[in-house]
Amino acid sequence: MMEPCWLDIHDVCAMHGEIIAESGGASGILNEGTLESTLSKPINLYHYGDDVTLYKLAASYGYGLVKNHCFVDGNKRIALITVYTFLSVNGIELTASEIGAVSFFLDLAASVETQEESIKKLAYWLQSNSELLSSEI
């Protein structure tokens, strides 16, 4: 797999600002160090993990943003939009219904499964609810 296009803190903060402006809630980063760590995890997984896929990398973003509460508000929303955007810029379209996606991310937030189990489950869900935008991937 070629190195993916990554999302950085500026990308995610800009998306978070748009989400809060459109759907309401409090803006602001709760813990910048936690946010930076969350956004670095998929990159580390890509370089040092086993059996890495774009779905697993996206799941790493999603899990971290849901569970680490990096923002004052909108953590589940930014997790879903980050996953969607990461997959999209890397040639994959998330095709899940809005209701299905919201339900899955609410369940993820409430889950008491281990990080490894949750990321595996999210990666499987993403793969099952996505399609390639190009045959070159």
Protein Blocks (a to p, Z undefined) as FASTA:
>chain_A
ZZdddddfklmmmmmmmmmmmngpaeddfblmlmmmmmmmmmmmmmmmghiafklmmmmm
mmmmmmnomafghklmmmmmmmmmmmmmnopacfbdfklmmmmmmmmmmpcbdfklmmmm
mmmmmmmmgccfbfkZZ
